[in-house]
Amino acid sequence: MRKKIVAGNWKMNLDHTAAQSLFSEIVNMVNDEVLGQQEVVVCPPSVHLYTLAQLAGKDAKVAIGAQNCHQAASGAFTGEISASMVKSTGASHVILGHSERRQYFGETDELLVLKVNTVLEAGLTPIFCIGETLEERNSGNHFDVISGQLKNGLFHLPAGSFGKVVLAYEPVWAIGTGLTASPEQAQEIHAFIRQQLADQYDATFAGCVSILYGGSCNAKNAPELFAQPDIDGGLIGGASLKSRDFTDIAKVFNHQ
Ligand SMILES: O=C[C@H](O)COP(=O)(O)O
């Protein structure tokens, strides 16, 4: 059975003190209020990973993730961090292929396959993002863009490896804009992604992959989005910077 997951992407926000303070609030709220089997993941800037993993402790109900890592195991790559370094902090997840990485740092589908392999080899869970721009949606190309991102990227993985990946559909036009995809729009793409997985691997496999929605998801719209049959949770940006909002989003699965 596929997992329900709510992951927060803090992006490049919060200094060390503010990060600890927000994270402590989230851990306390999640411990008290998150009652189901849903997984909660917080992805802070990498300089905070070790401290937050220590704060979370071993039995924490909140896992920690990085927002990126390099595809190489080690070497002369000034400014970069490796998957094994992320792992050594106590983190368990890595976001890969976020549209901001694709847009501002030139990350391609082909590069991201290398990153996914490195992350999996380190024993970490990739949260792999795909999604179309507004221009691509308006020109009716969104299905082709999504299937292209899968075919050029993750479909190079054998099913055994892909089974360890969490997918996140993030329409670029909905990220940080307040323009959430409607539940119907999001469900349509999630169902399309699952069908692509069924065609590439098989239907049973496709039914086991968690596919998160990301893009202006908040405590108000999450219940309707998460009620869709192919939406297994969210990758949350802005609303993950507020403990109450983020925990309320995670709590949606208390009742599902
Ligand atoms: O990774 C998270 C997404 O970019 C969504 O960000 P947002 O919730 O601020 O729109």
Ligand as a Chemical Component Dictionary entry (heavy atoms), coordinates in Angstrom:
data_LIG
# 
_chem_comp.id                   LIG 
_chem_comp.type                 NON-POLYMER 
_chem_comp.pdbx_formal_charge   0 
_chem_comp.three_letter_code    LIG 
# 
loop_
_chem_comp_atom.comp_id 
_chem_comp_atom.atom_id 
_chem_comp_atom.alt_atom_id 
_chem_comp_atom.type_symbol 
_chem_comp_atom.charge 
_chem_comp_atom.model_Cartn_x 
_chem_comp_atom.model_Cartn_y 
_chem_comp_atom.model_Cartn_z 
_chem_comp_atom.pdbx_ordinal 
LIG O1 O1 O 0 8.469 22.491 -2.877 1  
LIG C1 C1 C 0 7.440 23.135 -2.681 2  
LIG C2 C2 C 0 6.780 23.815 -3.756 3  
LIG O2 O2 O 0 7.657 24.562 -4.514 4  
LIG C3 C3 C 0 5.523 24.523 -3.371 5  
LIG O3 O3 O 0 5.770 25.804 -2.856 6  
LIG P1 P1 P 0 4.523 26.670 -2.351 7  
LIG O4 O4 O 0 3.739 25.769 -1.436 8  
LIG O5 O5 O 0 5.130 27.836 -1.637 9  
LIG O6 O6 O 0 3.743 27.044 -3.558 10 
# 
loop_
_chem_comp_bond.comp_id 
_chem_comp_bond.atom_id_1 
_chem_comp_bond.atom_id_2 
_chem_comp_bond.value_order 
_chem_comp_bond.pdbx_ordinal 
LIG O1 C1 DOUB 1 
LIG C1 C2 SING 2 
LIG C2 O2 SING 3 
LIG C2 C3 SING 4 
LIG C3 O3 SING 5 
LIG O3 P1 SING 6 
LIG P1 O4 DOUB 7 
LIG P1 O5 SING 8 
LIG P1 O6 SING 9 
# 
